[in-house]
Amino acid sequence: MQFGLQARVVAGLTLLTTVLVVVVGWGWLAREEARLDRELEARQTRLAALIEHGMAGPIWNLDRATVSEMLGAIMADPEVHSVELQGLGLPPGWAWRRRTEPPVRPMEWHFDIHYQPVGKGSEEVIARATLISTRAGLEAKLAASRRLVGLLLATVLTGVVVGSLLLMQLLVKRPVQRLGQFAKRVASGELGAQVDVVSRDEIGDLTRQFNAMSQTLHAAHAELATSEARYRSLFQNASEGIFVADHLGRVVRINHALVDLLGLPEGREPTEPQRLADLLGLAPEAARGLEERLGREGQVRQLPLELRRPDGARRFIELSAHWTGNAGEREIEGIVTDVTQRREAELELQAHRDRLEEQVASRTAALREASERAEAAALSKGRFLATMSHELRTPLNGILGFVQLLQMDPQLTSQQQARLTVMRDSGDHLLTLIDDVLDMASIEAGKITLKATNVDLRALFDIVIQSLRPRADAKQLDLQLDLDPALPAHAVLDGQRLRQVLLNLLANAIKFTDAGHVRLQVDLVPATASGAQRLACAVSDTGIGLSPEQSTRLFQPFEQLGDLPRRQGGSGLGLSISQELVRLMGGQITVESTPGSGSRFSFEIELQAVA
């Protein structure tokens, strides 16, 4: 059985008041009873003292009349139930008085009566008294007090119940009923309604909270209505097809775009729920796959499908769907995108790609054939140049030899000597060009190899410097050689190729330096963890320098830098050949240069010292 708030509050207050009154009344009664007991005990103690002092003389003198009168006087006290004297010369039953009714919670006192006879220095016990008191009067007073407490409890409880009912009716029930009626108005749809605040207590605060809640609900309802209208607008006017299906997979709502995509009559939606697969016109296999994925994964993302409209047209779509809501109100929300144009474009692109692949395959075969012909021609050229190296050098060396013999004839005039010198220089230059071309051909053909021998390093570097000193002196350049003191006397390497590289780098440095110096610095690199030593060579000058763009093209074949006068007399193959030779020796030429501040060419090669 359910009790209202008012009944529960009144019952609670009544119970609390009852407990308080009972506890207070019980405490007061207990205290009153203890007080009455103490007073009774005090009176009986005084009465015992009176009997002890008042009875001593009559008992000693055996004055029966006085003893009887005193016993009567003692029994006149309603709290005395009985009194008895026993002692010297007192016959049994002579000094004894008792009431007929039984005592109530009796109290007993036993004491001796003393008397000091004349002529004796000490008191003697002449009798023994027994005094019994009854609490009948005390119980009567306690009963009256209990009735008073009971009456007070009934009065207080009555006042509490009546007052609580009145106060609850006035302060709680009526305001709560007003709030209840107000809540019913709000629940019935009267959002934004207000109720007057009639007090400043908790009920007033609650009323203000209800008013604020009503305003909030009104604003939330308005916002929700706006949001729902916006959602409906977006749903119906979206360019993509949107649908909502129930937990059984039956479509219950679709938008205009999906109506158009499905080829339904304009403005006509399905009159009754249809299964999604049936509405989309999917093939049985596609329908089963869609249902299995939704059941297993709970969603599908851009699932490609093909549907057929009622008019027989075929459309390609991508379907995305997922479950929403809780277990009791689950729905499927999905988007259908028409990708027919994209699919047709992809098919067309695929056909074009296939044709293009055929053309690429045909062109690749042609290029492969042309490449094979070019490689064969390059190999033929390399083999031709390598084969013709002896035939080209032999007659030229013969010509140069006869020129040298003619220069040794003392009968020649100075004009003739000058002509022979031009002939010799031209032959040397032609021989250098032939050597460069043949070396590059050998490198490209992969036929050049290193021939390591025991080389006197210091003699090799001296020969290189002395060979180029006339050119340096002709331009008044300081040609320097800086050798590391730790450099070994002999080493195993290809001295001819190393000399060729150094001559090339030094000749270029002299060619592009108009003032200052050209230095060849040779250092021995400390041995690494593997124990191998390396020889570091660096050619530096104070010439015209190189720009970063020129540095990137420096080692390309047939690349000549600088102004036109400096380019004459070269083939553009020297640095390219030198780079390949250094790579064969285990290093690489690097360049550091600044325009107008000179250049520095350096490389390191493997070195095997000879003890």
C-alpha positions, 0 to 999 in steps of 0.5 A: 500500500502506497502512502502519500507524501503528506501521510508519510511526513505526518507519520514521521513527525508523529513517530519522532515526537512519540519517541522524544516524549517517551524518552523524556517522560521515561527519563523524568519518571525514572528521575522522580522515582529515584527522588522519591526512593531517596526521600523515603529512605531518608525518612525511614532513616530518621524514624529509625534514629527516633526509635533507637533514642526514644525506645531505649529508656522505656525498654530499660524500665519495662514501661509497656504503656510508653512503648505501646504508645510510641509503637502506635505513633510509629505506625501512624506513618502510612509508609511504615508497614511493620515494626518489631522490638526484641530484647532484654525483658521484652516478652515475645509479641509484646512490642510488635505492630504490623499492617494487614495488607502486604507491603509494596516493594518493602524496605527493611532496616535492622538496628540495635537499641543502646542504653547507658545505665546509671553508674556505668561508663559504656552503653549496652545493647538492650534490644534489636529493632526491625523496621519495614517500610512500604512503597505503596504511597510512592507507587501511587505518586508514580502512577499519577505521574505516569498518567500525567506523562501519558496525557501529555504524550496524547496532547502533544501527539494530537497537536503534532498530527493536527499541526503537521496536517495543517502545515503540510496542507498549507506549505507543501500540498497546495504548492505541490499540487500547483506544480503538478498541475503546471507539469501536466500543462507542460506535459500536454504540450504547453511548452513555455508556460509559467507559474507564479512564484508565491514564496521564497522558500524551497518551494519557490526555488522549485517553482523557479526551476520548473519555470526555467525548465519550461522555457528550456523545453520550449527553446529545445522544442523550437530548435528540434522542430527547426532541426527536424525541418532542416533534416527533412529538407536535406533528406528530400532535397539531397542529390544522393538517394537516401533511404531508411529501413526497419529492423526487418530490412523493409524500406519505410522512407526514401527521398526524391533523388532515390525515387528518380534513381529507381524510376518511380513515378514523380512524387510517388513513394512505395505505398507499403514497406518493401525489402531493400533488395526488392526495391533496388531490383538487385539480383538474388546473389547481390541481395544475399551478399548485402544482407550477409554483410549487414548482418555480419559487419553491421555496415557496408561502405560504397558497395558496388551494385547493379540495379534494373529499373522498372523500365528495364534501364540498367544503372550502376550504384554504390550503396553505403548503409549502417545500423542505427538505434538501440536494440528495440528500435533498430533501423538501417540508414543508407545512401545510394549513389548513382555512378553510372556515368563514372562506370561508363567512363571507367569502362571507356577508359579501360578500353582506351587503356587496353588500346594504349597498352597495345600501342605501348607494347608495339612501340616498346618492341620497336624501341627495344629493336632500335636500342639493340641496333644502337647497342650493336652499333656502339659495340661495333664502334668500340671494337672498331676504335679499339682495333684501330688504335694501333693503326692510328698511332703507328703512322702518327708516331712515325711522322713525329719521329721523322719530325724530331730527326729533322729538327736535329739537323743543324743545317736547317734555318730558323724558319724551317725549325719553326715550321717543324715545331708547328708540325710537331706540336700539331702531331702531339695534339692529334696524338692526344686527341686520338688517345682520349677518343680511344680511351673513352671508347675503351671505357665505354666498351669496358675494355680498359683495365688497370696494370698495377706495378711497383712505382716510385711515387716521388719520381712519378710526381716529380716527372708530372710537375717537370712535364708541365713546368714549361707551360706554367713558366710561360704564364709566369705561374708558380707550380708547386708540389707538396708531398706528405713526409710519411709518403712511402717511397714505393707503392703498387698501383697503375702509375701510367693511369695516375700520371694521366689523371694528374697531368690532365688536372694540372694541365686544366689548372694551368690553362684556366689560371692567369696569375698566382699558383697551381699546387699539387698536394699529396697526403697519406690517409691514415689506415682505417680499421681494415688496415687499408691505406689511401693516397689523397691527391688534390690539385688547387689553383687561383684561376677563374673558378667554376659556378655551381651549374658548371660544376654539375656539367664538368665531368660529362663527355665532350663538355668544355667550359670557359671562354672560347680561347681556352676551349681551343685545343681540347676534346672535352674528354679529359676530365670524363676519362680521369673520373672513370680512371679514378673510379677504377682505382677506388675513388672519385674526383670531387670539385670545390670552386667559387667563381673568381677564387679558383678551384680545388680538384681532389680524390683518394685512391687505394694504396698498397705500400711496398716495404 
